[in-house]
Amino acid sequence: MITLFTFGPGLSLPDPSPFVTKTDVLLKMSGLSYQTQSGSIFSAPKGKLPYIDDDGHKVTDSTFIRAYLEDHYNIDFDEGYSSTQKALAWAVEKMLEDHLYFAVQALRWENDANFERGPAEFFRGVPAPMRAGFKAMIRRRVSRDLHGQGMGRHTPDEQFELARRDIDAVAELLGNKPYLLGDAICAADATVFAFLLGTLCPRFESALRRYTEQHKPLVAYVERMMERFYPDFTGCKKA
């Protein structure tokens, strides 16, 4: 059986990582039997989650996991769509994973209030005498990575302007369709849903969340996906 290694529910989300949520949704879409298990970046094959273990065969990275499921189990997540539509879906995925992701990371980790609302929870298991120093070290490391990637070099207002364009692009492409490409769900919907869900998370206060909430079709899309894949999860609903 396939085992998906995750962080587990947190930050009022099914999983704090959109990449884990994406993979979980893909597995739900596949119809395959699988189980989830709490994982650790310290024991993960590439030092990151998610990864899967399929009877001893480990696959890391959400994109490679998708490819493995398609190749090994002969699954076509994009059945019925043209090569042009599939290319568009891939471009949307990469925009969210390699651009929007870092803007959301910045507003969670570099904003003091949001850090205390969210990522600070990750350090509860650290012994009290070491906790403050360890939190500061990891936070500096995240900021260093954001600076190296480029998003961390911008002001919060500039980060919002960049991320806003991603949200506008997704809203324009989705329109009033039930799913990204049309009436049938595709693999990219797992990604779009996961990243919009994180952006809309009510735990965090941000101009980006408020802006995304103004796109009612995007909000309705996330609600539809939640009802389909996480009908019993209530953590990400507004109080």
Sequence and secondary structure as in RCSB ss.txt:
>XXXX:A:sequence
MITLFTFGPGLSLPDPSPFVTKTDVLLKMSGLSYQTQSGSIFSAPKGKLPYIDDDGHKVTDSTFIRAYLEDHYNI
DFDEGYSSTQKALAWAVEKMLEDHLYFAVQALRWENDANFERGPAEFFRGVPAPMRAGFKAMIRRRVSRDLHGQG
MGRHTPDEQFELARRDIDAVAELLGNKPYLLGDAICAADATVFAFLLGTLCPRFESALRRYTEQHKPLVAYVERM
MERFYPDFTGCKKA
>XXXX:A:secstr
 EEEEE  SBTTBS S HHHHHHHHHHHHHT  EEEEE  TTTSTTS S EEEETTEEEESHHHHHHHHHHHHT 
 TTTT  HHHHHHHHHHHHHIIIIIHHHHHHHHHTSHHHHHHTGGGGGTTS HHHHHHHHHHHHHHHHHHHHHHS
GGGS HHHHHHHHHHHHHHHHHHHTT SSSSSSS  HHHHHHHHHHHHHT TTS  HHHHHHHT HHHHHHHHHH
HHHH TT  TTS  
